[in-house]
Amino acid sequence: MQNELTKKEQRLMRHWFKKTGENTIELKEKRWAAVKIVLIIFTVIAVYYDFIDPRYQNMTWRELQYSFQPMKAFEKSWEFYQDYDNPNITKAGQSKEDFMKENWDEYLSGYAWIGYFIAGKYVLFLIYCLWPTKRRVRFDRKRGIIYTYVNKKFYLTEVNKLMRPLPEYFAFVGGAVFFWVHPYQQAKHFANFRRGSQMIVSDYTMWLPMLAIMLGMVFPGMYQRSKGAVLKRFLVDFMNPDTPPERIASMMKALETRPGIFEYLGKVLFGWIDGGLYCRKLPNDEILEKEIERYFAEQAPQIKALPSFEMGSYEEGMELKWKFKNMKIISVEDNIKAGYGVMPCPNLYDYPIRSLHYNRFGIAWGNEAGDVEQFPKPPGKWKSRKLKVKNKK
């Protein structure tokens, strides 16, 4: 691994991280982009049929006017039904006052919902796409801590108290990188991805290759094109005190460099899809430092070791269905039984030979030793880049 970042790596550093101190970087949450892409496709189809297709265009505008400008709609209807030979009387002999009252009664009885539905689906889509993400996580390599502040609660992981190597703290599953800042809140599983300190980073550098695979564009090296493994490598290298200073300096310099025009365009085009309109900020540094001091004074002395987690299998996920409990906690006791009772972990910053983490298809690539090179070029033969598939017993 070379110490100087390539230009492509520098762009990825700026894309993912923000420098918050001489030894601290910050990572923003990015998620649900794939869901948004599906919604965008459905929205484009809806816009075509609602506003472009001549068969439905006029009807759409009539319904919208009826719902949001009822008086104009009533007046147009009156002009059609009125008897021009008898002012203020319809051709059926109904007075204008009764005609308007009848229209209002129909409007209030629920006929206006069609126009509200047409407009509402676009409003809800816009809100969903622009809804802000709420998690930022900081990595402090000098103190060896990873921390965040979510819903008025402070979370902190001491790296030197991890029972398994740091690379196992981050799970790369193809379309995303998952990790969980301690303390873990459920006894056995995540209850919901939206709670607590669970962190997901899934942006276009990860979900685009996975989307291509789902669409049938499978060819050698496609899975490895997901940059989640590179994000994981950056995090491990940054927190590793043995990483050459030249590499750390190159990483920090990349964050200090002003992005180019095409990087700005990428943020405009994909930023709102990956992370919403904005990401909520962490409290100011003074508050965070007080929380860190409180943690080391009150909680750290009682914590000797920290639990781990692993990705659940496809079968387990199917059994749990919509609950999404596909990340299982490995307790301190279970880690000891598995042979990870030595503290601190003797190979804390080394990738394991066999990882805990693999995706729903049994692929562990990007989580194990020897998987990650710096932007490897696609090989000439498929067999030269076989993915590691685990035989689960």
C-alpha positions as CSV (number, residue, x, y, z in Angstrom):
1,M,0.0,0.0,0.0
2,Q,1.5,3.3,-1.0
3,N,1.5,6.2,1.5
4,E,0.5,8.9,-1.0
5,L,-3.2,8.9,-1.9
6,T,-4.1,8.7,-5.6
7,K,-6.2,11.5,-7.0
8,K,-9.2,9.1,-7.0
9,E,-8.7,8.3,-3.4
10,Q,-8.4,12.0,-2.6
11,R,-11.7,12.6,-4.2
12,L,-13.3,9.8,-2.2
13,M,-11.8,11.2,1.1
14,R,-13.4,14.5,0.4
15,H,-16.6,12.8,-0.6
16,W,-16.9,10.9,2.7
17,F,-15.1,12.9,5.3
18,K,-14.7,16.3,6.9
19,K,-11.7,17.4,8.9
20,T,-12.7,18.6,12.4
21,G,-9.3,18.7,14.0
22,E,-5.6,17.8,13.5
23,N,-6.4,14.2,14.5
24,T,-10.1,14.0,14.0
25,I,-12.4,13.4,11.0
26,E,-16.1,13.2,10.7
27,L,-18.3,10.9,8.7
28,K,-22.0,11.6,7.7
29,E,-24.8,9.1,7.5
30,K,-26.0,8.2,4.0
31,R,-28.8,5.8,3.4
32,W,-32.0,4.7,1.6
33,A,-30.7,6.0,-1.8
34,A,-31.7,2.8,-3.6
35,V,-35.3,3.2,-2.3
36,K,-35.2,6.8,-3.5
37,I,-34.1,5.7,-7.0
38,V,-37.1,3.3,-7.2
39,L,-39.4,6.1,-6.0
40,I,-37.9,8.5,-8.6
41,I,-38.7,6.0,-11.4
42,F,-42.3,5.6,-10.2
43,T,-42.6,9.4,-9.9
44,V,-41.4,10.0,-13.4
45,I,-44.0,7.5,-14.7
46,A,-46.7,9.3,-12.6
47,V,-45.7,12.7,-14.0
48,Y,-45.9,11.4,-17.5
49,Y,-49.4,10.0,-17.1
50,D,-50.7,13.0,-14.9
51,F,-49.3,15.9,-16.9
52,I,-48.0,14.8,-20.3
53,D,-50.2,12.0,-21.6
54,P,-53.1,13.8,-23.6
55,R,-55.6,11.1,-22.4
56,Y,-55.2,12.2,-18.7
57,Q,-53.7,15.7,-18.8
58,N,-56.9,17.8,-18.9
59,M,-58.5,15.6,-16.3
60,T,-55.5,16.0,-13.9
61,W,-55.7,19.8,-14.1
62,R,-59.5,19.8,-13.6
63,E,-59.1,17.7,-10.5
64,L,-56.3,19.9,-9.1
65,Q,-58.4,23.0,-9.8
66,Y,-61.5,21.4,-8.2
67,S,-59.5,20.6,-5.0
68,F,-57.4,23.8,-4.6
69,Q,-59.6,26.4,-6.4
70,P,-63.1,25.1,-5.9
71,M,-64.9,28.5,-6.6
72,K,-63.2,28.7,-10.1
73,A,-64.3,25.1,-10.8
74,F,-67.8,25.8,-9.6
75,E,-68.0,29.0,-11.8
76,K,-66.9,27.0,-14.9
77,S,-69.5,24.4,-14.1
78,W,-72.2,27.1,-13.7
79,E,-71.3,28.6,-17.1
80,F,-71.9,25.2,-18.6
81,Y,-75.2,24.5,-16.9
82,Q,-76.8,28.0,-16.7
83,D,-79.8,28.9,-18.8
84,Y,-78.8,32.0,-20.7
85,D,-82.4,32.9,-21.4
86,N,-83.1,32.9,-17.6
87,P,-80.3,34.6,-15.6
88,N,-79.3,32.8,-12.3
89,I,-81.2,29.7,-13.3
90,T,-79.8,26.4,-14.6
91,K,-81.3,24.6,-17.6
92,A,-82.9,22.2,-15.1
93,G,-84.5,25.1,-13.2
94,Q,-82.2,25.2,-10.2
95,S,-81.1,28.6,-8.8
96,K,-77.5,29.6,-8.7
97,E,-77.5,29.7,-5.0
98,D,-78.8,26.1,-4.7
99,F,-76.4,25.0,-7.5
100,M,-73.4,26.4,-5.6
101,K,-74.6,24.9,-2.3
102,E,-74.9,21.5,-4.0
103,N,-71.4,21.8,-5.4
104,W,-70.0,22.8,-2.0
105,D,-71.8,19.8,-0.3
106,E,-70.2,17.5,-2.9
107,Y,-66.8,19.1,-2.3
108,L,-67.0,18.8,1.5
109,S,-68.3,15.2,1.3
110,G,-65.0,14.0,-0.1
111,Y,-64.9,14.6,-3.8
112,A,-61.9,16.9,-3.4
113,W,-59.6,14.0,-2.3
114,I,-58.6,13.1,-5.9
115,G,-56.8,16.4,-6.4
116,Y,-55.2,16.3,-2.9
117,F,-54.0,12.7,-3.7
118,I,-52.4,13.8,-7.0
119,A,-50.5,16.7,-5.3
120,G,-49.9,14.9,-2.1
121,K,-48.0,12.0,-3.6
122,Y,-45.4,14.4,-5.1
123,V,-45.1,16.3,-1.9
124,L,-44.5,13.2,0.1
125,F,-41.9,12.0,-2.4
126,L,-40.1,15.4,-2.1
127,I,-40.2,15.3,1.7
128,Y,-38.8,11.7,1.7
129,C,-36.0,12.5,-0.6
130,L,-35.0,15.7,1.2
131,W,-35.6,14.4,4.7
132,P,-32.3,15.1,6.6
133,T,-30.2,12.4,8.0
134,K,-29.3,12.7,11.7
135,R,-26.1,10.9,12.4
136,R,-22.5,12.1,12.2
137,V,-19.7,10.1,13.7
138,R,-16.2,11.3,14.7
139,F,-13.0,9.4,14.6
140,D,-10.3,10.6,17.0
141,R,-7.0,8.7,16.2
142,K,-5.0,10.4,18.9
143,R,-7.3,9.3,21.7
144,G,-8.4,6.1,20.0
145,I,-12.1,6.8,20.3
146,I,-15.1,6.8,18.0
147,Y,-18.1,8.8,19.1
148,T,-21.4,10.3,18.1
149,Y,-24.4,12.1,19.6
150,V,-27.9,11.0,18.6
151,N,-31.3,12.1,20.0
152,K,-29.6,13.8,23.0
153,K,-27.6,10.7,23.9
154,F,-23.8,10.3,23.7
155,Y,-22.2,7.1,22.4
156,L,-18.5,6.3,22.5
157,T,-16.3,3.3,21.5
158,E,-12.8,2.9,22.9
159,V,-10.9,1.1,20.2
160,N,-8.4,-0.5,22.5
161,K,-11.3,-2.3,24.3
162,L,-12.6,-4.0,21.2
163,M,-12.3,-7.8,21.6
164,R,-12.0,-8.4,17.9
165,P,-9.9,-6.6,15.3
166,L,-11.0,-3.1,14.4
167,P,-11.9,-4.2,10.8
168,E,-14.6,-6.3,12.3
169,Y,-16.1,-3.1,13.8
170,F,-17.1,-2.2,10.2
171,A,-19.2,-4.5,8.0
172,F,-19.0,-4.0,4.3
173,V,-21.9,-5.8,2.5
174,G,-21.6,-4.5,-1.1
175,G,-24.1,-1.7,-1.1
176,A,-23.3,-0.2,2.3
177,V,-20.9,-0.1,5.2
178,F,-22.5,-0.7,8.7
179,F,-21.1,-0.1,12.1
180,W,-22.5,0.5,15.6
181,V,-21.1,2.9,18.2
182,H,-21.2,1.5,21.8
183,P,-23.1,0.9,24.0
184,Y,-25.3,-1.6,22.2
185,Q,-28.9,-1.1,23.2
186,Q,-30.7,-4.4,22.5
187,A,-30.0,-7.7,24.1
188,K,-29.5,-9.7,20.9
189,H,-30.5,-7.8,17.8
190,F,-31.0,-4.4,16.3
191,A,-34.6,-3.6,16.7
192,N,-34.6,-1.0,13.9
193,F,-32.0,0.7,11.7
194,R,-33.4,4.1,12.6
195,R,-32.8,3.8,16.3
196,G,-29.8,4.5,18.5
197,S,-26.2,4.7,17.2
198,Q,-26.4,2.3,14.3
199,M,-24.6,3.9,11.4
200,I,-25.1,3.2,7.7
201,V,-23.1,4.7,4.9
202,S,-24.5,3.9,1.5
203,D,-23.9,6.3,-1.4
204,Y,-23.8,6.1,-5.2
205,T,-20.2,4.8,-5.1
206,M,-21.6,1.7,-3.4
207,W,-25.2,1.3,-4.6
208,L,-24.7,2.0,-8.3
209,P,-22.6,-1.2,-8.8
210,M,-25.1,-3.2,-6.8
211,L,-28.0,-1.8,-8.8
212,A,-26.2,-2.8,-12.0
213,I,-25.8,-6.4,-10.6
214,M,-29.5,-6.4,-9.7
215,L,-30.4,-5.4,-13.3
216,G,-28.4,-8.3,-14.6
217,M,-25.2,-6.5,-15.6
218,V,-22.9,-9.1,-14.0
219,F,-19.3,-9.2,-15.2
220,P,-15.9,-9.7,-13.7
221,G,-15.0,-7.2,-11.0
222,M,-18.5,-5.6,-10.7
223,Y,-18.9,-6.4,-7.0
224,Q,-15.4,-5.0,-6.3
225,R,-16.3,-1.7,-8.0
226,S,-18.3,-0.8,-4.8
227,K,-16.1,1.6,-2.9
228,G,-17.4,0.5,0.5
229,A,-14.3,-1.6,1.0
230,V,-12.2,1.5,0.4
231,L,-14.2,3.5,2.9
232,K,-13.5,0.7,5.5
233,R,-9.8,0.7,4.7
234,F,-9.6,4.5,5.1
235,L,-11.2,4.2,8.6
236,V,-9.0,1.4,9.7
237,D,-5.8,3.1,8.4
238,F,-6.8,6.4,10.1
239,M,-7.4,4.9,13.5
240,N,-4.3,2.7,13.3
241,P,-1.4,4.4,15.2
242,D,1.1,2.4,13.1
243,T,-0.1,3.8,9.8
244,P,2.9,5.7,8.3
245,P,2.6,9.5,9.1
246,E,3.0,10.2,5.4
247,R,-0.2,8.4,4.6
248,I,-2.1,10.2,7.4
249,A,-0.7,13.5,6.2
250,S,-1.9,12.7,2.6
251,M,-5.4,11.8,3.9
252,M,-5.6,15.1,5.9
253,K,-4.2,17.1,3.0
254,A,-6.9,15.7,0.7
255,L,-9.6,17.0,3.1
256,E,-7.9,20.4,3.2
257,T,-7.9,20.7,-0.6
258,R,-10.7,22.5,-2.3
259,P,-13.0,20.2,-4.4
260,G,-13.0,20.5,-8.1
261,I,-16.0,21.6,-10.2
262,F,-17.0,18.0,-11.1
263,E,-17.0,17.1,-7.4
264,Y,-19.4,19.9,-6.7
265,L,-21.6,18.7,-9.6
266,G,-21.6,15.2,-8.1
267,K,-22.8,16.6,-4.8
268,V,-25.6,18.5,-6.5
269,L,-26.7,15.5,-8.6
270,F,-26.4,12.7,-5.9
271,G,-26.0,14.5,-2.6
272,W,-29.8,14.9,-1.9
273,I,-30.4,11.2,-3.0
274,D,-27.7,9.8,-0.7
275,G,-28.1,12.0,2.3
276,G,-31.2,14.2,2.1
277,L,-31.2,17.9,2.1
278,Y,-28.6,18.1,4.9
279,C,-27.3,16.1,7.8
280,R,-27.9,17.3,11.4
281,K,-24.8,18.6,13.0
282,L,-23.2,17.3,16.2
283,P,-23.3,19.6,19.3
284,N,-20.4,22.1,19.5
285,D,-17.0,20.9,20.6
286,E,-17.4,22.2,24.2
287,I,-20.4,20.0,24.8
288,L,-18.8,17.0,23.1
289,E,-15.6,17.3,25.2
290,K,-17.7,17.4,28.4
291,E,-19.5,14.3,27.3
292,I,-16.1,12.6,26.6
293,E,-14.8,13.6,30.1
294,R,-17.9,12.4,31.7
295,Y,-17.6,9.0,29.9
296,F,-14.0,8.5,31.0
297,A,-14.8,9.5,34.6
298,E,-18.0,7.5,35.1
299,Q,-18.3,4.7,32.5
300,A,-14.9,3.8,31.2
301,P,-13.6,2.4,34.6
302,Q,-16.4,-0.2,34.6
303,I,-15.9,-1.3,31.0
304,K,-13.1,-3.8,30.5
305,A,-14.1,-5.1,27.1
306,L,-16.7,-4.4,24.4
307,P,-19.1,-6.8,22.6
308,S,-19.0,-7.3,18.8
309,F,-21.7,-7.8,16.2
310,E,-22.1,-9.9,13.0
311,M,-24.4,-9.7,10.0
312,G,-27.2,-12.2,10.1
313,S,-27.8,-14.8,7.4
314,Y,-30.4,-14.5,4.7
315,E,-32.4,-17.3,6.3
316,E,-32.5,-15.4,9.6
317,G,-33.5,-12.2,7.9
318,M,-36.4,-14.0,6.2
319,E,-37.6,-15.5,9.5
320,L,-37.6,-12.1,11.1
321,K,-39.2,-10.5,8.0
322,W,-39.9,-6.7,8.4
323,K,-38.2,-6.3,11.7
324,F,-34.8,-6.1,10.0
325,K,-32.9,-7.7,13.0
326,N,-30.1,-8.9,10.8
327,M,-27.2,-7.8,12.9
328,K,-26.5,-9.9,15.9
329,I,-24.7,-9.0,19.1
330,I,-21.8,-11.2,20.1
331,S,-21.4,-10.7,23.9
332,V,-18.2,-10.4,25.8
333,E,-18.7,-14.0,27.1
334,D,-19.3,-15.4,23.6
335,N,-16.2,-13.6,22.4
336,I,-14.1,-15.2,25.2
337,K,-15.5,-18.6,24.3
338,A,-14.5,-18.0,20.7
339,G,-10.9,-17.3,21.8
340,Y,-10.9,-13.5,21.9
341,G,-10.3,-13.1,25.6
342,V,-6.9,-11.4,25.4
343,M,-7.2,-7.6,26.0
344,P,-6.2,-5.5,24.2
345,C,-6.7,-7.5,21.0
346,P,-3.2,-8.5,19.9
347,N,-4.0,-8.0,16.2
348,L,-6.3,-5.0,16.7
349,Y,-5.7,-3.4,13.3
350,D,-5.3,-6.5,11.1
351,Y,-8.0,-7.8,8.8
352,P,-9.1,-11.3,9.9
353,I,-8.5,-14.3,7.7
354,R,-12.2,-15.2,8.1
355,S,-14.6,-12.3,8.8
356,L,-17.8,-12.2,10.7
357,H,-19.4,-10.1,8.0
358,Y,-20.8,-11.2,4.7
359,N,-23.8,-10.1,2.7
360,R,-27.1,-12.0,2.1
361,F,-25.5,-13.9,-0.7
362,G,-22.7,-15.2,1.4
363,I,-20.0,-12.9,0.0
364,A,-17.4,-11.7,2.4
365,W,-15.1,-9.8,0.0
366,G,-13.8,-6.6,1.4
367,N,-13.8,-7.8,5.0
368,E,-11.0,-10.3,5.0
369,A,-7.2,-10.1,4.7
370,G,-5.9,-9.8,1.2
371,D,-9.2,-8.6,-0.3
372,V,-8.5,-4.9,-0.5
373,E,-6.0,-3.4,-2.9
374,Q,-5.9,0.2,-4.0
375,F,-8.4,0.4,-6.8
376,P,-7.5,-3.0,-8.4
377,K,-8.0,-3.1,-12.1
378,P,-10.6,-5.6,-13.5
379,P,-8.8,-8.9,-14.3
380,G,-8.8,-10.6,-17.6
381,K,-10.4,-13.8,-16.3
382,W,-13.3,-14.2,-13.9
383,K,-11.6,-17.0,-12.0
384,S,-8.8,-14.7,-11.0
385,R,-11.1,-12.6,-8.9
386,K,-13.4,-15.2,-7.3
387,L,-15.5,-13.8,-4.5
388,K,-15.2,-15.5,-1.1
389,V,-18.3,-17.4,-0.4
390,K,-18.8,-18.9,3.0
391,N,-20.2,-22.4,3.4
392,K,-22.5,-21.8,6.4
393,K,-23.1,-24.9,8.5
